[in-house]
Amino acid sequence: MFFWLSKILWFVASPTNLLLVALLAGVLLSWTRWQRLGRWLISCVALTAALIATLPAGEAMWSRLEDRFPVVSEPVESIDGIVVLGGVVNQLLTRSRGQMAIGGAVERLTELANLARMHPQAKIIFTGGSGDPFAQDVKEADVLPPLLRTLGLDPGRVVLENQSRNTYENAVYSRELAAPKPGERWVLITSAFHMPRAVGCFRRAGWEGLLPYPVDFHLPPGGDYGWRFNLLSGLGWLEEALHEWIGLLFYRLTDRTDAFFPAPLPAREGHHDG
C-alpha cells in the first residue's frame, strides 16, 4: 500500500502536473460563463511559470539536500562492506534495446568500482529492483552484470538485491543480506541529494554505523546558482528537489526514517557506532 500511495501522492503533487491541470482548467473555464475565473487561473499559471523560470527555488532546495552530508575527501580505510543504491540503469530500456541504458547517477558505480579495488576483501551489495508499479517483471539488479564487467568488477563478487521498490526496502533487504556483525564498518553510496533519506531509512531499519559516501553532485557548495530565465530548467530543478523533500516528509510520517531531515552524527558516522 505504501508503494502505491507514494506514487499517487507524487502524481498529485508534481509541479508540472499541477501547472498543466490549472492551465487546462483556466482555458476551459474561459469558454464558459465563469470566464473571469478562467482568466484568473491562466494568469496565475503564467505568473507562477515566470517565477519558476527566474527564481532558483529548485536549486536552493536541491543544494540543501546535497550539502547535508559532506564529501568523503580522505581515503576510506578498513571497511568490511559496501552498499550501493540503484537508480543508475534504466532496466526497461536496457532490455528492450539490448544495450546498457545508463542514467545520470553513474558515479554511484564508478565510486563503487574505485572502493572495491582499494578494498578487495570488502563485501558488496547492489540494491535495486523496480520503482515502476507497472513493470515489476524487469529489475535493475538483473541487468547490471555487463556494466559491472565494463567497470572491471567481477559480478560474482557483488550480491544483487532485486526485490526492493523504494529506498526503505533498499535498507531492509540490504540489511537482511549483509547481516552486519557488531563492529563491522560498511559504506553507503548514493547520490548526494538522496543521502539524507537513504541514511534515515537505513537507521530506521536498524543499521547504524554506516559511513555515508555521497556522490553525483550537481551544484557547487554554498548556493551559487547564477541567473537564468528558463522555464524548462526551473521546472526540472523544482520537480526533482520537491520530489525528494516530499519523500522525506512522507517517509517520516510513515515512520520509515528516523528523522525528517537526517544529519551526520556528532562524531563522523561509521567510526565508532557499528
Secondary structure in CASP SS format (residue, H / E / C, confidence):
PFRMAT SS
TARGET T0000
AUTHOR 0000-0000-0000
METHOD secondary structure of the structure
MODEL  1
M C 1.00
F H 1.00
F H 1.00
W H 1.00
L H 1.00
S H 1.00
K H 1.00
I H 1.00
L H 1.00
W H 1.00
F H 1.00
V H 1.00
A H 1.00
S C 1.00
P H 1.00
T H 1.00
N H 1.00
L H 1.00
L H 1.00
L H 1.00
V H 1.00
A H 1.00
L H 1.00
L H 1.00
A H 1.00
G H 1.00
V H 1.00
L H 1.00
L H 1.00
S C 1.00
W C 1.00
T C 1.00
R C 1.00
W C 1.00
Q H 1.00
R H 1.00
L H 1.00
G H 1.00
R H 1.00
W H 1.00
L H 1.00
I H 1.00
S H 1.00
C H 1.00
V H 1.00
A H 1.00
L H 1.00
T H 1.00
A H 1.00
A H 1.00
L H 1.00
I H 1.00
A H 1.00
T H 1.00
L C 1.00
P C 1.00
A H 1.00
G H 1.00
E H 1.00
A H 1.00
M H 1.00
W H 1.00
S H 1.00
R H 1.00
L H 1.00
E H 1.00
D C 1.00
R C 1.00
F C 1.00
P C 1.00
V C 1.00
V C 1.00
S C 1.00
E C 1.00
P C 1.00
V C 1.00
E C 1.00
S C 1.00
I C 1.00
D C 1.00
G E 1.00
I E 1.00
V E 1.00
V E 1.00
L E 1.00
G C 1.00
G C 1.00
V C 1.00
V E 1.00
N C 1.00
Q H 1.00
L H 1.00
L H 1.00
T H 1.00
R H 1.00
S H 1.00
R H 1.00
G C 1.00
Q C 1.00
M C 1.00
A C 1.00
I E 1.00
G C 1.00
G C 1.00
A C 1.00
V C 1.00
E H 1.00
R H 1.00
L H 1.00
T H 1.00
E H 1.00
L H 1.00
A H 1.00
N H 1.00
L H 1.00
A H 1.00
R H 1.00
M H 1.00
H C 1.00
P C 1.00
Q C 1.00
A C 1.00
K E 1.00
I E 1.00
I E 1.00
F E 1.00
T E 1.00
G C 1.00
G C 1.00
S C 1.00
G C 1.00
D C 1.00
P C 1.00
F C 1.00
A C 1.00
Q C 1.00
D C 1.00
V C 1.00
K C 1.00
E C 1.00
A H 1.00
D H 1.00
V H 1.00
L C 1.00
P H 1.00
P H 1.00
L H 1.00
L H 1.00
R H 1.00
T H 1.00
L C 1.00
G C 1.00
L C 1.00
D C 1.00
P H 1.00
G H 1.00
R H 1.00
V E 1.00
V E 1.00
L E 1.00
E E 1.00
N C 1.00
Q C 1.00
S C 1.00
R C 1.00
N C 1.00
T H 1.00
Y H 1.00
E H 1.00
N H 1.00
A H 1.00
V H 1.00
Y H 1.00
S H 1.00
R H 1.00
E H 1.00
L H 1.00
A H 1.00
A C 1.00
P C 1.00
K C 1.00
P C 1.00
G C 1.00
E C 1.00
R C 1.00
W E 1.00
V E 1.00
L E 1.00
I E 1.00
T E 1.00
S E 1.00
A H 1.00
F H 1.00
H H 1.00
M H 1.00
P H 1.00
R H 1.00
A H 1.00
V H 1.00
G H 1.00
C H 1.00
F H 1.00
R H 1.00
R H 1.00
A C 1.00
G C 1.00
W C 1.00
E C 1.00
G C 1.00
L C 1.00
L E 1.00
P E 1.00
Y E 1.00
P E 1.00
V E 1.00
D C 1.00
F C 1.00
H C 1.00
L C 1.00
P C 1.00
P C 1.00
G C 1.00
G C 1.00
D C 1.00
Y C 1.00
G C 1.00
W C 1.00
R C 1.00
F C 1.00
N C 1.00
L H 1.00
L H 1.00
S H 1.00
G H 1.00
L H 1.00
G H 1.00
W H 1.00
L H 1.00
E H 1.00
E H 1.00
A H 1.00
L H 1.00
H H 1.00
E H 1.00
W H 1.00
I H 1.00
G H 1.00
L H 1.00
L H 1.00
F H 1.00
Y H 1.00
R H 1.00
L H 1.00
T C 1.00
D C 1.00
R C 1.00
T C 1.00
D C 1.00
A C 1.00
F C 1.00
F C 1.00
P C 1.00
A C 1.00
P C 1.00
L C 1.00
P C 1.00
A C 1.00
R C 1.00
E C 1.00
G C 1.00
H C 1.00
H C 1.00
D C 1.00
G C 1.00
END
